[in-house]
Structure formats: C-alpha cells, structure tokens
C-alpha cells in the first residue's frame, strides 16, 4: 500500500497544534469504535477513570514513543491528567484482552480504508502484522 503524502501532511498539521492534539486524536480514535468494543469486553469506568480513555492514551503514548513515566512526569502534550498507577493497573487488568483489541483495530482500519476509497488494489497482497 502506498502512503499518500497529502494525507500525512494533514495529520502533521493536526499534530502541530499541541494544545488541541489530545482532543483531535481522541476524535480520530473514535472512528475505530473503541468504546463499543470495550463495552463488549465489560471494561467500564474503574475508580472514576474511563477505560477507553486510558487505552487510547496508552496507544497515543506508544505512537509518540513515550513511556508512561515520561508522559506522567512531564505532562507531555496534556495527554494525561491521570497518575501513572491508573495506566499500569489497566495494563495488568485480567479482563483486558489485548489481542482482541489489536484485531479489532486492524479490521476496523481496513473497513475505514474501504469506506474512504483508500483500500489496496484487489490484485495486491494484503497482510496485517499484529504484534501483541
């Protein structure tokens, strides 16, 4: 699949405004229907913190190449207003099926590509590598 430069520049513009970045990225991840999946996994608020917000934040930390510690210590991009223990508890939560979440993201991504006419050509070999 070929990257479309204009799409990358749009994302770059979106990410350059640091004060709005977290809201815009949460909206972008909303397209993946993460809240619906988490409700099916029976992951609701725990101790007043939304499970979907924590998981989306963990994904964003990974995209930014930052650790939980560095984000919580330096309040990078205003992505987190939770303590680091909230994130660590989510990561070890026995009800969280990370493999299912990754599969959901991959399948939803393909659906979004088809919806917006960006899907790979039918004669091209397509594969997903899901690293859990």
C-alpha positions as CSV (number, residue, x, y, z in Angstrom):
1,X,0.0,0.0,0.0
2,X,1.4,3.4,-0.9
3,X,1.3,6.3,1.5
4,X,-0.4,9.4,0.3
5,X,1.7,12.4,1.1
6,X,-1.2,14.9,1.3
7,X,-2.8,12.6,4.0
8,X,0.4,12.6,6.0
9,X,0.7,16.4,5.8
10,X,-2.9,16.7,7.1
11,X,-2.0,14.6,10.1
12,X,1.1,16.6,10.6
13,X,-0.9,19.9,10.7
14,X,-3.3,18.3,13.1
15,X,-0.5,17.2,15.4
16,X,1.4,20.5,15.3
17,X,-1.1,22.3,17.5
18,X,-0.2,20.8,20.8
19,X,-3.0,22.3,22.8
20,X,-5.6,20.6,20.7
21,X,-3.7,17.5,19.9
22,X,-5.2,15.2,22.5
23,X,-8.8,16.2,21.6
24,X,-8.2,15.7,17.9
25,X,-6.5,12.3,18.4
26,X,-9.3,11.1,20.7
27,X,-11.8,12.1,17.9
28,X,-9.6,10.3,15.4
29,X,-9.6,7.1,17.5
30,X,-13.3,7.5,17.9
31,X,-13.6,6.4,14.3
32,X,-12.3,3.0,15.4
33,X,-15.3,2.4,17.7
34,X,-13.1,1.6,20.7
35,X,-15.8,2.5,23.2
36,X,-18.2,-0.1,21.7
37,X,-15.5,-2.8,21.8
38,X,-14.6,-2.0,25.4
39,X,-18.2,-2.2,26.5
40,X,-18.4,-5.7,24.9
41,X,-15.2,-6.6,26.9
42,X,-17.0,-5.4,30.1
43,X,-14.5,-2.7,30.7
44,X,-16.3,0.3,32.2
45,X,-15.1,3.1,34.4
46,X,-13.0,1.9,37.3
47,X,-12.3,4.3,40.2
48,X,-13.7,7.1,38.1
49,X,-11.4,6.7,35.2
50,X,-12.7,5.8,31.7
51,X,-11.2,2.5,30.4
52,X,-11.5,3.7,26.8
53,X,-9.6,6.9,27.7
54,X,-6.8,5.0,29.4
55,X,-6.4,2.6,26.5
56,X,-6.5,5.4,23.9
57,X,-3.9,7.2,25.9
58,X,-1.7,4.1,26.1
59,X,-1.9,3.9,22.3
60,X,-1.0,7.5,21.9
61,X,2.0,7.1,24.2
62,X,3.2,4.3,22.0
63,X,2.7,6.3,18.8
64,X,4.6,9.2,20.4
65,X,7.4,6.9,21.5
66,X,7.0,7.9,25.1
67,X,6.8,5.8,28.3
68,X,4.0,6.1,30.9
69,X,6.6,7.5,33.3
70,X,7.8,10.3,31.0
71,X,4.3,11.4,30.0
72,X,3.0,11.5,33.6
73,X,6.1,13.2,34.9
74,X,6.3,15.9,32.2
75,X,2.6,16.2,31.3
76,X,3.6,15.9,27.6
77,X,1.1,17.5,25.2
78,X,-1.5,17.5,28.0
79,X,-2.3,13.8,27.1
80,X,-2.7,12.7,30.6
81,X,-4.2,14.0,33.8
82,X,-4.2,10.6,35.5
83,X,-1.5,9.2,37.7
84,X,0.8,6.6,36.3
85,X,-0.8,3.9,38.5
86,X,-4.0,4.2,36.5
87,X,-2.2,3.2,33.4
88,X,-0.2,0.4,35.0
89,X,-3.4,-1.1,36.5
90,X,-5.1,-1.1,33.1
91,X,-2.1,-2.9,31.5
92,X,-2.3,-5.7,34.0
93,X,-6.1,-5.9,34.3
94,X,-7.1,-9.5,33.7
95,X,-10.3,-8.6,31.9
96,X,-8.4,-6.7,29.2
97,X,-8.0,-8.9,26.0
98,X,-5.2,-7.1,24.2
99,X,-5.1,-9.5,21.3
100,X,-8.8,-8.9,20.6
101,X,-8.3,-5.2,20.8
102,X,-5.5,-5.3,18.2
103,X,-7.6,-7.5,15.9
104,X,-10.5,-5.0,16.2
105,X,-8.2,-2.1,15.3
106,X,-6.8,-3.9,12.3
107,X,-10.2,-4.9,11.0
108,X,-11.7,-1.5,11.6
109,X,-8.8,0.1,9.9
110,X,-9.5,-2.0,6.7
111,X,-13.2,-1.0,6.9
112,X,-12.2,2.7,7.1
113,X,-9.9,2.3,4.1
114,X,-12.6,0.7,2.0
115,X,-15.1,3.4,3.1
116,X,-12.9,6.3,2.0
117,X,-11.7,4.6,-1.1
118,X,-8.2,4.0,0.1
119,X,-8.2,0.2,0.2
120,X,-5.4,-1.6,-1.5
121,X,-6.0,-2.9,-5.0
122,X,-7.6,-6.3,-5.2
123,X,-4.7,-7.9,-7.0
124,X,-2.2,-6.7,-4.3
125,X,-1.3,-9.0,-1.5
126,X,-2.5,-7.6,1.8
127,X,-1.5,-8.7,5.2
128,X,-1.5,-7.4,8.8
129,X,1.2,-8.0,11.3
130,X,-0.4,-7.7,14.8
131,X,2.3,-7.6,17.5
132,X,0.8,-8.3,20.9
